[in-house]
Every structure is written in C-alpha cells, then in structure tokens.
C-alpha cells in the first residue's frame, strides 16, 4: 500500500550541513555524515541531499563526498547540486545513490532530462523547482542558482514539460517558506498535483507534524520533506536531529 514519504532534506555548503531561511543566511548545523547516521538509526523513509553552492559556483558534483554519504546511508538517497550532464548522473548512481536531482540545468536544457532518463531510468530522475510567489501573490516563478535568478517560468507548466521528457518526480521547494517552520505552501502543492501525474514531493516550511498531515490531507499521497523540522528543537532552535517514530508517523496519516 502506498503511503506518504517523510523525507529529511540536508543542505550542504563547503562540505558542512547548513540551514537557511528563505534561501539566505546559511547557518552551519553540523556534519552531514553524522546526520546520515542518526537518520539511519531512526529509519527515515528517504534522504535528500542538496549541495546549494555547486550550481551557483559552476562546479561539478563532489563525487568523493557523495560516495562517502552513499556508503553510510541505509535508506534511499537522492543527491542534487552541480549536475549538468547525463554522464555525471550515471556516475552518481554508480556510487550508490538511488536518485539524481537537477534544477537549473533542466531549465536551461530540458532535453537533458531525456538524456539522463535514457541513462539511468525515469524512476531515478528528479527535478527540483525552487519557486517564489510573484508580487501581490499573483502566481509563481521558478528561480535557479540558489534563488538568485528568476527564470520567469511558470512552475506548473514547465513541470508538465519535464514529465513528458522523462522526469520521474518533481520536488517543489518554496523559497518564501524555507526555514520559516510555519507550514507548507499548500496552494502551490495542489496546483502541481493537478498538473502532473508523476510523484511529487513538497519542501519548505514544515515546523510540526500537523504540517505534514495538512499537506497529505490536501494533496493525497505525496512526499513531504523538510530541513529545519528535523534539525532544530524548541523556541531557540537548538540543533538536535530528530525524526518521528514509525508508529507516530503511521497514526499521523491514518487519523
């Protein structure tokens, strides 16, 4: 039986684990390998690791770091950051990663999705859409390069194109809600769910378990992902990595 996936998202900068708020003010919160070990123990459904500087700095993926993360990880792992060719994607899969995420490269060259899908299979191709509300809330635009470039593209229309080219999943990441811990952007999630038939994951804004439930109640069986929720604890945001126990998670989505 299909069930929602609850997915920690780890942001990597200079080989360290960081957290941002609205894609700004990156704060160092620990070592990625240590975080992976904890999520192993807590039996997380899946893990997303995004190198937030690779594309902006024009560097290729750090294959050695990816290899070490994959060797430690006992759950399905998705890596994104700096991937611009099908050859790179194939190499990442060979290191033990289950899915490869692309963003700016897909916007610049949509056919790259088909090239990568031909190499590693659609089930392993993820496109991340970083979105931001337009002024006065009139729709959304897709941003790239860690939120610094506005492509002026409609995320829901371009998601359809990516689906047709072989993307196996779309991750919808809200820049406006990133790190705010006040809930997901359910409006955009609903629009994406109506636009495509492939699996979707929403990211950005979760601060409590009820936010995951609200997303699933609104959009159905989807992936719900977060960073701050799994890394911070309490009103002063002390760094303490956590993940809901299996029974708690099960009851959350059955209630």
Secondary structure, DSSP 8 states (H G I E B T S, - for coil): ----EEEEEEEEETTEEEEEETTEEEEEEEEHHHHHHHHHHTT-SEEEEEESSTTTTT----HHHHHHHHHH--SEEEEESS--SHHHHHHHHHTT-SEEEESHHHHH-THHHHHHHHHH-GGGEEEEEEEEE-GGG--EEEEETTTTEE----HHHHHHHHHHHT--EEEEEETTTTTT-S---HHHHHHHHHH-SSEEEEES---SHHHHHHHHHHH-S-EEEESHHHHEETTTTEE------HHHHHHHHH-
